[in-house]
Amino acid sequence: MKKKRIVYIDVIRLFAMLLVILAHSCAAVLGHPSNSLNWRVSNAMVSITSIAVPLFFAISGTVILNSSKTTNLQYLFKHRLVRIVMPFVVWSVISAYGNSINTTYIKLNPWDSIINIFHQPVLVTYWFMYPLITLYLLSPLMKAMVDHTSTKVLDYALLLWFIFIIFLPAIVQFTPKSFGVYFHSYFQSRIVVSEWIGYFVLGYRLTREKHARINLWIIIPIIVIFLMERIYINFLTLNGYENYLNIISEIILPILIIFVYMTFQALESHYPHWFAKFIEFMAPLTYGIYLMHGITILTLQKYLGYTNYWMIFGITVAITVVVIGILSRIPVVKRLFT
């Protein structure tokens, strides 16, 4: 029997995937700062899309840490890891060759990238895979821990994560060295904990118990205000002044992720049937789309120019959806590419 998908998880997955593609479509423009409207819009878009990766880690934690199969090591190594590693390696090889062809000024040897894949990603867009695979490897231990941890203790762990991984590093990074050095937490707070493991556990925590009904008329405007704040502070600190304001952006990011997550969660029973069916079709394609979008963007930039990021974004979405959609229909091929 086909497992019933959770609609809001798939909606977040697709939403975050579109933000990732948009961010990488705009990234090349940011490497050439100017006062043009085009550059300013791309900078604003990247500020907004920064919520995508934390959302990905949050829904990964939701799915994996709520699964009864997670403590099964055989399932981890025979199914779950194979499911993500095999397509990652295949697309890394394709991307290495594609990148060597797209590069105009420097001749790249694709084999150098492939051989060093354990140490560094073939494309910058693949950095996400390394912490994700690590979290998969740690997931049986994490599952055993959260299953025997009270909500109060789990909240305590998340509070420690927020203080030592979000708050204190923000003070150190965005204040003068003579001041920030007093907030450096040395190494004790980073033995195991990382920024991404926090969002991974946070996603699970948000499904730990049934939440009280939230008022979307209040929470959605707050989300918009927080996003506008990130854009405003990003522009305000471009000249290097008021750099300390970035602390605010760093602090509110986990809160923003919680609000966005809870908004999609609250809408679970309100999605129209046609929309739920569309999401059910699209969600399984997102991993393949992620793996393909990097080399697609680089190829399009070669012919369309990096400044046409809206066009590149639209065409990348269209191409990757069609190609991955077709590949996912072929029984053996889909395991290699999607």
C-alpha positions in Angstrom: 0.0 0.0 0.0 1.3 3.4 -1.0 2.3 5.5 2.0 0.2 8.6 2.5 2.2 11.8 2.1 2.0 14.7 4.6 0.9 17.6 2.4 2.5 20.5 4.4 5.9 18.8 4.5 5.8 18.4 0.7 4.7 22.0 0.3 7.6 23.2 2.4 9.9 21.0 0.4 8.8 22.4 -2.9 8.7 26.0 -1.6 12.3 25.7 -0.2 13.5 24.1 -3.5 12.2 27.1 -5.5 13.9 29.4 -3.1 17.2 27.5 -3.5 17.0 27.7 -7.3 16.2 31.5 -7.1 19.2 32.0 -4.7 21.6 30.3 -7.0 20.2 32.1 -10.0 21.0 35.4 -8.3 24.3 34.4 -6.8 26.5 35.3 -9.8 25.1 38.9 -9.9 26.0 39.4 -6.2 29.7 38.8 -7.2 29.6 42.0 -9.2 28.3 44.7 -6.8 26.8 47.8 -8.3 24.1 50.4 -7.6 21.9 49.1 -10.4 18.3 48.1 -9.7 19.0 44.7 -11.0 21.7 44.1 -8.4 19.6 45.5 -5.6 16.7 43.2 -6.5 19.0 40.2 -6.6 20.5 41.1 -3.3 17.0 41.4 -1.8 16.0 38.0 -3.2 19.0 36.3 -1.7 18.2 37.8 1.7 14.7 36.2 1.5 15.9 32.9 0.2 18.2 32.4 3.2 15.3 30.6 4.9 15.4 27.7 2.4 18.2 25.6 3.8 17.1 25.8 7.4 13.6 24.7 6.2 15.1 21.8 4.4 17.0 20.6 7.5 13.8 21.1 9.6 11.6 18.9 7.4 14.4 16.3 7.2 14.4 16.2 10.9 10.6 16.0 11.0 10.5 13.0 8.6 13.6 11.1 9.8 13.2 11.5 13.6 9.5 10.6 13.4 10.1 7.4 11.4 10.1 4.1 13.3 12.7 2.8 10.7 15.4 5.3 11.7 16.9 3.1 14.4 17.2 0.2 11.9 20.9 0.3 10.7 20.2 -2.1 7.9 17.5 0.2 6.6 19.8 3.2 6.9 22.6 1.7 4.8 20.6 -0.4 2.4 17.9 2.1 1.6 18.1 5.6 3.1 21.7 6.4 2.4 21.7 4.6 -1.0 18.6 6.7 -1.9 20.5 10.0 -1.5 24.2 9.1 -2.2 23.8 7.3 -5.5 22.0 10.1 -7.3 24.4 12.6 -5.7 27.4 10.8 -7.1 25.8 10.4 -10.5 24.9 14.1 -10.8 28.3 15.1 -9.4 30.0 13.2 -12.3 27.7 14.8 -14.8 28.2 18.3 -13.2 32.0 17.9 -13.2 32.1 17.3 -16.9 29.4 20.0 -17.5 31.3 22.5 -15.5 34.6 21.8 -17.4 32.8 22.5 -20.6 31.1 25.7 -19.3 34.2 27.2 -17.9 35.6 29.8 -20.4 38.8 31.1 -18.8 40.1 28.2 -16.8 40.4 24.7 -18.2 39.1 22.4 -15.5 39.9 18.7 -15.2 36.6 17.0 -14.3 38.5 14.0 -12.8 40.1 16.3 -10.3 36.7 17.3 -9.0 35.4 13.7 -9.0 38.4 12.2 -7.2 38.2 14.9 -4.5 34.4 14.6 -4.0 34.9 13.3 -0.5 36.7 16.5 0.5 34.8 19.1 -1.4 31.7 19.3 -3.6 31.9 19.4 -7.4 29.6 22.4 -7.4 29.2 24.9 -4.6 25.4 24.1 -4.7 26.2 20.6 -3.4 27.6 21.7 -0.1 24.2 20.9 1.5 24.8 17.2 0.9 27.7 16.9 3.3 25.9 17.9 6.5 22.8 16.1 5.3 24.7 12.8 4.9 26.3 13.3 8.3 22.9 13.8 9.9 21.6 10.6 8.2 24.6 8.7 9.7 23.8 10.2 13.1 20.1 9.8 12.8 19.8 6.3 14.6 21.5 7.8 17.6 19.5 11.0 17.5 16.3 9.0 17.1 17.1 6.9 20.2 17.8 10.1 22.1 14.7 12.1 21.2 12.5 9.0 21.8 13.6 8.9 25.4 13.8 12.7 26.0 11.0 14.7 27.5 9.8 17.8 25.7 11.2 19.9 28.5 14.7 18.5 28.0 14.4 18.8 24.3 13.5 22.5 24.6 16.5 22.9 26.9 18.8 21.4 24.3 17.4 23.7 21.6 17.9 26.7 24.0 21.5 25.7 24.4 21.8 25.4 20.6 20.3 28.9 20.2 22.7 30.4 22.7 25.9 28.8 21.7 25.4 28.3 17.9 23.2 31.2 16.9 23.4 34.0 19.5 27.0 34.1 20.8 28.6 33.5 17.3 26.5 36.4 15.9 27.9 38.7 18.6 31.4 37.6 17.9 31.1 38.0 14.1 29.2 41.2 13.9 30.7 43.4 16.7 34.3 44.9 16.9 36.9 42.3 17.8 37.7 44.1 21.0 34.2 43.5 22.2 33.2 40.3 20.5 36.2 38.3 21.9 34.5 38.3 25.3 31.6 36.3 23.9 33.6 33.6 22.1 32.5 30.3 23.5 35.7 28.4 22.8 35.3 24.8 21.7 33.1 23.3 24.4 29.8 24.3 22.6 30.8 22.7 19.3 31.7 19.2 20.3 28.8 17.7 18.4 26.3 20.5 18.0 26.1 22.5 14.7 23.8 25.0 13.2 22.2 22.4 11.0 21.7 19.7 13.6 19.7 22.3 15.5 17.3 22.9 12.7 17.1 19.2 12.2 16.0 18.6 15.8 13.8 21.8 15.7 11.8 20.3 12.8 11.1 17.2 14.9 10.2 19.3 17.9 7.6 21.2 16.0 5.7 17.9 15.5 6.3 16.5 19.0 2.9 17.6 20.2 -0.3 19.1 18.9 0.1 22.9 18.8 -2.6 25.3 19.8 -4.4 26.9 16.9 -2.4 29.8 15.5 -3.8 33.0 14.1 -2.5 33.3 10.5 -3.7 36.9 10.3 -1.1 37.7 12.9 1.7 35.2 12.1 1.8 35.9 8.3 2.3 39.7 8.7 5.1 38.9 11.3 6.8 36.7 8.7 6.6 39.4 6.1 8.0 42.0 8.6 10.9 39.6 9.5 11.7 39.1 5.9 11.6 42.8 5.2 13.9 43.3 8.2 16.5 40.9 6.8 16.4 42.8 3.5 16.7 46.2 5.2 19.6 45.2 7.4 21.4 43.5 4.5 21.4 46.8 2.6 22.1 48.9 5.6 25.3 46.9 6.4 26.7 46.7 2.9 29.0 49.6 3.5 30.5 47.9 6.6 28.8 50.3 9.0 26.1 49.2 11.5 27.4 45.7 11.1 26.2 44.8 14.5 22.6 44.9 13.2 23.2 41.6 11.5 22.9 40.1 15.0 19.2 40.8 14.8 18.9 38.9 11.5 20.8 35.9 13.0 18.7 35.8 16.1 15.3 36.0 14.4 16.1 33.4 11.7 15.2 30.4 13.9 12.0 32.2 15.0 11.2 32.9 11.3 11.7 29.3 10.5 9.4 28.3 13.2 6.7 30.7 12.0 7.0 29.7 8.4 6.9 26.0 9.3 3.9 26.4 11.6 2.0 28.4 8.9 2.3 25.6 6.4 1.5 23.1 9.1 -1.7 25.1 10.1 -2.8 25.1 6.5 -2.6 21.2 6.2 -6.4 20.7 6.2 -7.1 23.7 4.0 -5.1 22.8 0.8 -7.5 22.3 -2.1 -7.6 18.7 -3.5 -6.1 19.7 -6.8 -3.2 21.5 -5.1 -2.6 18.5 -2.8 -2.4 16.2 -5.9 -0.1 18.6 -7.7 2.2 18.7 -4.6 2.1 14.9 -4.3 3.4 14.7 -7.9 6.0 17.4 -7.5 7.5 16.6 -4.1 9.3 13.3 -5.1 11.0 15.2 -7.9 12.6 17.9 -5.6 15.7 15.9 -4.8 16.5 15.3 -8.4 15.7 18.9 -9.2 18.1 20.0 -6.5 20.9 17.8 -7.9 20.3 19.0 -11.5 19.7 22.7 -11.0 23.3 23.8 -10.3 24.7 22.7 -13.6 21.6 23.9 -15.4 22.0 27.4 -14.0 25.7 27.4 -15.0 24.9 26.4 -18.5 22.2 28.9 -18.9 24.4 31.7 -17.6 26.9 30.9 -20.2 24.4 31.6 -23.0 22.0 34.1 -21.4 24.4 36.0 -19.1 24.3 36.0 -15.3 22.3 39.2 -15.1 19.1 37.6 -16.5 18.5 35.8 -13.3 14.7 35.8 -13.5 14.8 34.2 -16.9 17.4 31.7 -15.7 15.3 30.9 -12.7 12.2 30.2 -14.8 14.0 28.2 -17.4 15.9 26.2 -14.8 12.7 25.3 -13.0 11.0 24.3 -16.3 13.9 22.2 -17.6 14.6 20.4 -14.3 11.0 19.6 -13.7 10.6 18.1 -17.2 13.8 16.1 -17.2 13.5 14.8 -13.7 9.8 14.1 -14.2 10.7 11.9 -17.3 13.6 10.2 -15.5 11.5 9.4 -12.5 9.1 7.4 -14.7 11.8 5.0 -15.9 12.1 2.2 -13.3 15.9 1.6 -13.1 17.0 5.0 -14.2 15.0 6.8 -11.5 17.2 5.2 -8.7 20.3 6.7 -10.3 19.1 10.2 -11.1 16.2 11.1 -8.8 
